[in-house]
Amino acid sequence: MSYALIRQAILEKKAIHATYSGLHREMCPHVIGLKNGKEQALFYQFGGGSSSRPIQPEGSKENWRCIEISKLSNVRAVDTVWHTAPDHSRP
């Protein structure tokens, strides 16, 4: 169910609010699919908490997150400003 919701959010350029690793996340999904056989999505996180690294200022490529969809809970789509950065590649 979360996969379909996130896929639709990509098509409609909506943000996703969800819980991941015990933290509330606010993020915009950009790509969805399988990675290593698991459903995952590439998100640009613009708000909420992060256990891996702090959220950087808007437009920073450090805010990209690849998240396993099955580990998300309380997933909902939200109408808001679309957030992104110019390059999702990082080492």
N, C-alpha and C positions, 0 to 999 in steps of 0.2 A: 504494500500500500504506500509506503514512504517513497518507493522508487517512482511510482506513477505521479505522486504529488510533486516531487522534485523535478521530474521531467516536464510536467505542465508549468511549473514555475519558471523553468528555463525558457519555454516557448512564450510565456506571457511577461517575461522580465520582472518577476516578483522575487522578493527576498524570502528566505526561509529563517524562521526562528525555531530553534530546537535545543535539546540538551545533549551534550556529548562529553564524555569523561567527567560527568557530574557538574558541568558548567553550562550555563545558558550561552548560546551562540546566536549571533545575528550575522547572516551571510547571504551572498547572492550566488546561486549555482550557475555554472557556465557550461560544464560538460558532465555527462553521465554515461556510465557503461561498466564494463567488467575490467578489473585489474587483478591479476593473479587469481582469476576464477571467482572473485568476490565483487558484488555490486558496490561501486564507489562513485563519488562525484567530486569534481573540482569546484571548490567554492572560493569566493573572495570574501573573507571575514572582515566586517567593518565595526562590529560591536560585540559586547559580551566578554566572556573570559576565555583564556587560552592556557592550557597546561604546558604547551611546547615553547611558546615565546610570546611576549606582549604584543598587543595590536599596535601597529605603527600608524603614523599619520596617513590619511586618505591618499590613495594612489601608490602606496609602497608595494613593491612586489613581494615583500616579506609577509603580506597578509593572505597569500594563497594557501589553501588547505585542501589536501586530498583526504577525504573522509569515507570510511566504510559505512555504507548506509544502514546496515543492520545494527550498528552501534549508536544510532541516533534514536532519541525518544522525544515525545511531546512535539512532533514535527508539525508545523503549520506554515502555510504560505501567507505573506503579508504584502500589502501594497505599500511601497515606499520608493524612495529614490534608488535607482540602480547604481550599484557600486562595482567598480572594476579597476584594473590597473593595466598598463600597456603590455606587460610581458609576464606570463605565468611561469617562465622557466627560471629555475634556480638550482644551484648545485645540490 
